[in-house]
């Protein structure tokens, strides 16, 4: 397949906001606009938010407020809450989306695949048998049946 025509995606692509200056994991919680920034939950030391460019519906992240590039840079209270929120988010995703599996992990450092290498964050990615079907494998395109605003609402209600 040489071309995949998706004219309905133009509105989404053309209306995407410009990337923020600075670290997204610092600027998003500081903005105090949780809905616009897809923040699902705020804890004392860490918060949960949706991934703006998800691989699957329900793809969320948990990050500390502290700007730290590695786990060893955060204090024990922050680490404890980071993992407590990750555990809670895993249970939440199982309850709301009923995935057959969940990828949970961090990419620490740009060579390890971190898109935001200066601020650690945990990814939680629901998975289903067959979620890497034809369009994903051949077309290198993700098909997401749910809008982020719907995902945010569903997960906030269940949190």
C-alpha positions in Angstrom: 0.0 0.0 0.0 1.6 3.3 -1.1 -1.0 5.7 0.2 -3.5 5.7 3.1 -6.0 8.5 2.6 -7.4 9.8 5.9 -8.9 13.2 5.1 -10.8 13.3 8.4 -7.5 13.3 10.3 -6.6 16.7 8.8 -8.6 18.6 11.4 -6.8 16.9 14.2 -3.4 17.4 12.7 -3.9 21.0 11.7 -5.4 22.0 15.1 -2.7 20.4 17.3 -1.3 23.1 19.6 2.4 24.0 19.2 4.6 22.1 21.6 5.1 23.9 24.8 8.4 25.5 25.8 10.2 23.5 28.5 9.4 20.2 30.0 5.8 19.0 29.4 5.8 17.2 32.8 6.6 20.5 34.5 4.4 22.9 32.4 1.3 20.8 32.3 0.6 20.5 36.1 1.8 24.1 36.6 -0.9 25.4 34.1 -3.7 24.4 36.6 -5.9 23.4 33.6 -6.2 19.7 34.2 -8.8 19.0 31.5 -6.9 20.8 28.7 -3.7 19.1 29.9 -5.3 15.7 30.2 -4.4 15.4 33.9 -6.3 12.5 35.3 -5.2 12.7 39.0 -2.9 14.8 41.2 -1.2 13.4 44.2 1.2 15.0 46.6 4.4 14.1 44.8 3.2 12.7 41.5 0.4 12.9 39.0 -1.3 10.8 36.3 -2.1 12.1 32.8 -3.2 10.7 29.4 -0.6 10.4 26.7 -1.4 13.1 24.0 -0.3 10.7 21.3 -1.5 7.3 22.6 -0.6 3.9 21.1 -3.9 2.5 22.4 -6.9 3.9 24.1 -6.2 4.3 27.8 -2.5 4.9 27.3 -1.5 7.0 30.4 1.5 8.1 32.2 2.5 8.7 35.8 5.2 11.3 36.6 6.7 13.0 39.6 6.3 16.8 39.9 10.0 17.0 40.6 12.0 17.4 37.4 14.3 14.4 37.6 16.0 12.4 34.8 16.5 9.2 36.8 14.8 7.3 39.6 17.8 7.8 41.9 17.3 11.6 41.7 13.8 11.4 43.4 13.3 11.1 47.1 11.7 8.0 48.7 8.3 9.6 49.3 8.1 10.6 45.6 9.2 7.1 44.5 6.6 5.5 46.8 3.8 7.6 45.4 5.0 7.2 41.8 4.7 3.4 42.2 1.5 3.6 44.3 -0.2 5.6 41.5 1.2 3.2 38.9 -0.4 0.3 40.8 -3.7 2.2 41.1 -3.6 3.1 37.4 -3.0 -0.5 36.4 -6.1 -1.6 38.4 -8.1 1.3 36.9 -7.2 0.3 33.3 -8.1 -3.3 34.0 -11.5 -2.3 35.4 -12.4 0.3 32.7 -10.9 -1.1 29.5 -10.6 -4.8 30.4 -7.3 -5.3 28.4 -5.7 -8.7 28.1 -2.4 -7.3 29.1 -0.7 -4.0 30.0 2.8 -2.7 29.2 4.2 -0.8 32.1 7.6 0.8 31.9 10.0 3.8 31.8 12.5 4.8 29.1 15.3 6.5 31.0 17.6 8.5 28.7 17.1 9.4 25.0 19.1 6.4 23.8 16.6 4.2 25.7 13.7 5.8 23.8 12.6 8.5 26.2 10.8 11.2 24.3 11.2 13.5 27.3 14.6 12.4 28.6 15.0 15.0 31.3 11.9 14.0 33.3 11.1 10.4 34.3 7.6 9.1 33.7 6.0 5.7 33.8 3.9 4.5 30.8 0.9 2.3 31.2 -0.3 0.9 27.9 -3.4 -1.4 27.7 -2.9 -4.3 25.2 -5.3 -6.7 23.5 -4.7 -9.7 21.4 -4.7 -8.5 17.8 -4.2 -4.8 18.6 -1.3 -4.8 16.2 -3.4 -5.7 13.3 -3.0 -5.0 9.5 -3.3 -1.3 9.6 -0.7 -1.0 12.4 1.7 -3.5 11.0 1.6 -2.7 7.3 0.4 0.9 7.4 2.3 2.0 10.5 -0.9 3.7 11.6 -2.7 3.4 14.9 -6.5 3.3 14.9 -8.0 4.7 18.1 -11.7 4.4 18.4 -12.1 6.7 21.3 -11.4 10.5 21.6 -9.0 11.6 24.4 -11.8 13.6 26.1 -13.8 10.5 26.4 -10.9 8.5 27.7 -10.2 11.2 30.3 -13.8 11.3 31.4 -14.1 7.5 31.7 -10.9 7.2 33.7 -11.6 10.2 35.9 -15.0 8.8 36.8 -13.5 5.5 37.7 -10.4 6.8 39.6 
